[in-house]
Amino acid sequence: MRAVQFADYGGPEVLRPVEVPEPHAGPGQVRVAVRAVGVNPMDWKIRSGAMREMMPLSLPTIPGSDVAGVVDEVGAGVSGVGVGDEVFGFATAAGYAEYAVLEHFAAKPPVMSWEEAAGLPVAAETAVRALDLLGVGEDDILLVNGVSGGVGLATAQLARHRGATVIGTASPANHDFLRALGVNPTSYGPGLVERVRDISPDGVDEALDTAGKGALPDLVEITGTSDKVLTISDPDAQRYGVRMTSGAEGRSYQGLDEAARLFERGEFSLPVARTFELDQAAEAHEISQGGHVRGKLILRVG
Ligand SMILES: NC(=O)c1ccc[n+]([C@@H]2O[C@H](COP(=O)([O-])OP(=O)(O)OC[C@H]3O[C@@H](n4cnc5c(N)ncnc54)[C@H](OP(=O)(O)O)[C@@H]3O)[C@@H](O)[C@H]2O)c1
């Protein structure tokens, strides 16, 4: 099958189109003929070698976890899904390929495009995990630092669905877009504490940092306690007494079904910022690494 892999850690140029043997579904798994793959920052962090101590890999490796496609093999012990079903979910490994094996997935609603579906898994799962860890509930005021990326937009929409008010930081060019989603936007960077106080004089109940770019002291000041702050990407979390969550501690897979259900009702979606062909994965990585994608970058397959 066609795939894109890297044989050495390095820049986007190490990603190369290759022909590799097809994977097959084992017990508890399905295989899909992949239609679209989502690109996540984790993909290029792994490719760069930055994660090699935390996540040692044997090279060559095919990156990618967010996949949408048509089920063409059903492994032993899997029920509720059959050949021909359209699903999206987490590839066990090797998402940038014509075929991928999934263990955790949800039915793709017919009204959802392949590209939209491939953008959901990591963003929706992380959003639900973060909202549950923070205990975000009805009438809460949630601040999301870095709200216009994949995880930020998913978190904001799911939080609003729980009845919370959302304040989010983003570049000014994204503010009108965010207002249309019901998010109160402000800029990130110096003066954040004052800007958030202007929007919400009584403070905020919880804060999620998606950006990992040094905002944790401000978020602790804004919420009044490190217990109400969570980060998904700041390596300095411990220094500020802030909890850092990662998928390694257990994933909230129900986020996939929740996102699909709300999508069907017109209450949730992640914009597809740009689509590429599979063999343009290097270009997609370069753009993702730039750090200012609104929504998701998607590779089309098949
Ligand atoms: N721990 C976990 O479980 C987990 C799970 C998923 C992702 N992550 C990590 O979380 C991070 C975000 O993931 P993602 O998929 O949402 O990324 P993404 O879609 O690439 O989003 C990046 C966003 O960051 C914003 N941004 C850039 N500089 C910023 C700054 N200084 N302050 C605040 N926001 C800033 C950008 O907003 P503007 O364009 O408006 O400037 C952009 O929308 C990545 O590092 C990823 O690896 C962790």
PDBQT file of the ligand as one rigid body, heavy atoms in Angstrom, charges set to zero:
ROOT
HETATM    1  N1  LIG A 401      -1.455  16.437  26.160  1.00  0.00    +0.000 N 
HETATM    2  C1  LIG A 401      -2.377  16.041  25.296  1.00  0.00    +0.000 C 
HETATM    3  O1  LIG A 401      -3.173  15.136  25.566  1.00  0.00    +0.000 OA
HETATM    4  C2  LIG A 401      -2.462  16.730  23.959  1.00  0.00    +0.000 A 
HETATM    5  C3  LIG A 401      -3.464  16.376  23.054  1.00  0.00    +0.000 A 
HETATM    6  C4  LIG A 401      -3.568  17.077  21.860  1.00  0.00    +0.000 A 
HETATM    7  C5  LIG A 401      -2.653  18.095  21.583  1.00  0.00    +0.000 A 
HETATM    8  N2  LIG A 401      -1.660  18.364  22.483  1.00  0.00    +0.000 N 
HETATM    9  C6  LIG A 401      -0.712  19.477  22.233  1.00  0.00    +0.000 C 
HETATM   10  O2  LIG A 401      -1.438  20.680  22.446  1.00  0.00    +0.000 OA
HETATM   11  C7  LIG A 401      -0.980  21.693  21.563  1.00  0.00    +0.000 C 
HETATM   12  C8  LIG A 401      -2.163  22.249  20.767  1.00  0.00    +0.000 C 
HETATM   13  O3  LIG A 401      -2.667  21.245  19.909  1.00  0.00    +0.000 OA
HETATM   14  P1  LIG A 401      -3.661  21.623  18.721  1.00  0.00    +0.000 P 
HETATM   15  O4  LIG A 401      -3.922  20.395  17.971  1.00  0.00    +0.000 OA
HETATM   16  O5  LIG A 401      -4.791  22.416  19.242  1.00  0.00    +0.000 OA
HETATM   17  O6  LIG A 401      -2.695  22.592  17.861  1.00  0.00    +0.000 OA
HETATM   18  P2  LIG A 401      -3.040  23.507  16.618  1.00  0.00    +0.000 P 
HETATM   19  O7  LIG A 401      -4.330  23.091  16.021  1.00  0.00    +0.000 OA
HETATM   20  O8  LIG A 401      -1.827  23.544  15.770  1.00  0.00    +0.000 OA
HETATM   21  O9  LIG A 401      -3.294  24.965  17.256  1.00  0.00    +0.000 OA
HETATM   22  C9  LIG A 401      -2.318  25.878  17.452  1.00  0.00    +0.000 C 
HETATM   23  C10 LIG A 401      -2.988  27.155  17.998  1.00  0.00    +0.000 C 
HETATM   24  O10 LIG A 401      -2.114  27.738  18.944  1.00  0.00    +0.000 OA
HETATM   25  C11 LIG A 401      -2.383  29.124  18.941  1.00  0.00    +0.000 C 
HETATM   26  N3  LIG A 401      -1.220  29.844  19.428  1.00  0.00    +0.000 N 
HETATM   27  C12 LIG A 401      -0.029  30.050  18.799  1.00  0.00    +0.000 A 
HETATM   28  N4  LIG A 401       0.805  30.751  19.623  1.00  0.00    +0.000 NA
HETATM   29  C13 LIG A 401       0.110  30.989  20.781  1.00  0.00    +0.000 A 
HETATM   30  C14 LIG A 401       0.411  31.653  22.005  1.00  0.00    +0.000 A 
HETATM   31  N5  LIG A 401       1.607  32.210  22.234  1.00  0.00    +0.000 N 
HETATM   32  N6  LIG A 401      -0.541  31.680  22.960  1.00  0.00    +0.000 NA
HETATM   33  C15 LIG A 401      -1.754  31.117  22.771  1.00  0.00    +0.000 A 
HETATM   34  N7  LIG A 401      -2.104  30.476  21.623  1.00  0.00    +0.000 NA
HETATM   35  C16 LIG A 401      -1.180  30.408  20.654  1.00  0.00    +0.000 A 
HETATM   36  C17 LIG A 401      -2.709  29.487  17.508  1.00  0.00    +0.000 C 
HETATM   37  O11 LIG A 401      -3.671  30.514  17.537  1.00  0.00    +0.000 OA
HETATM   38  P3  LIG A 401      -3.662  31.781  16.540  1.00  0.00    +0.000 P 
HETATM   39  O12 LIG A 401      -3.560  31.204  15.144  1.00  0.00    +0.000 OA
HETATM   40  O13 LIG A 401      -4.975  32.441  16.809  1.00  0.00    +0.000 OA
HETATM   41  O14 LIG A 401      -2.459  32.616  16.879  1.00  0.00    +0.000 OA
HETATM   42  C18 LIG A 401      -3.248  28.172  16.915  1.00  0.00    +0.000 C 
HETATM   43  O15 LIG A 401      -4.623  28.228  16.664  1.00  0.00    +0.000 OA
HETATM   44  C19 LIG A 401       0.122  21.047  20.722  1.00  0.00    +0.000 C 
HETATM   45  O16 LIG A 401       1.367  21.332  21.319  1.00  0.00    +0.000 OA
HETATM   46  C20 LIG A 401      -0.174  19.552  20.820  1.00  0.00    +0.000 C 
HETATM   47  O17 LIG A 401       0.963  18.754  20.628  1.00  0.00    +0.000 OA
HETATM   48  C21 LIG A 401      -1.548  17.726  23.658  1.00  0.00    +0.000 A 
ENDROOT
TORSDOF 0
